[in-house]
Amino acid sequence: MAARLPRPRRFDVYAASAGLLGGLLLWGIGLGMRPADEPAVLFGGRWPLLAPLAVMAGCELLRRAAPRTGLMIGTVALIADSLTQGSLATVIMYTDVMYAAVLYGPPGSARRIPWITGLLTVAGTVVPYAVLRVPEALLIGVAVGIVSFAPASTGLIVRNHRQAADAALLRAEQTALLAETDRVQAVTAERSRMARELHDMVANHLSAIAIHSTAALSLDDAATTRQALGVIRENSVAGLAEMRRLIGILRDDGGDTEPAAAPTLDGLGALVDGARANGLDVTLDASPGENLPAPVELAAYRIVQESLTNALKHASKGPVRVLIDRHEGALRVRVTSPYGDRDTPRAPGSGAGLVGMRERAALLHGTFEAGAVADPALAGDKIWAVRATLPLTEGDLA
């Protein structure tokens, strides 16, 4: 069974109808392109004009549905029309069929047709002049160029412009997609950063509140309860202050907000004093040196802060040691605490602290380790050790 041709577009039907009606109008008033006694006219009279006209109108219906088929049939119809007195409507419709074949046809045809029509134009100019040796013979090449090469070249130009516009639109869509992806990644990274800041600033105070409130509820001693309530109040006030500062940073539209949210290692003394007030036996040995990059100072401070919070929540009774030193272009942070069962209340933990510390070290291309290790000074007893190495050089921070 033969394949059916695609249904023509509405504009193609309008073009075919307009060409056919125009040709019939010219036919009706007896207006032809050549006189009947011209040697090239083999079929004189009015009636032979109608067949090429009708076929060319049918080719107009195929201008987008089957452009190559329409061009081949239209070329045959044009040759047939050239053997009659000729119809201007047939020639005009053929130029549109040629234009559509280049514009809507396959890429291979769109590249070849202008070259073929260009060669035909050159041949139509050179050959008749070489045979007839009269200047009027050059008009044959001009006519061939107007009917074939000009519409084919126009179709190729329009096709290239459309392809360039489509490519530009695709690039714009891809750019917009990449921009949206970057925006989502930036928002996600900022949310992760603020989550780490919120956790590190508030978790320490809330953990102390939870532990001391549990102790106050479990012990029936007025002095202990009063002491626990004092610690609870101090931590709640400090926690609220940290929350207000963070909320103020989030609401501030200005860009100069980082210093308020970026503590330095100079604040380790106050941090350790707060941990001692919460009941930890903390020893601080810090010799970080000078001119530390701000991101490294912030990461080291937060790692120490979260390590002390974890020690307050989970460590058994015993000394907690904080060691910070500089070694081979890197800042080393080590926090150790007793590991084992504890006889005091524990505060619940979600594991977000270890994740945050690991992320901070990874953002600076450093290393982070946390886990139970044997301590030779304690006859092999285990301690919980947090170790982080943070590069100091700009190349490592890039």
Disulfide bonds with the S-S distance in Angstrom:
none
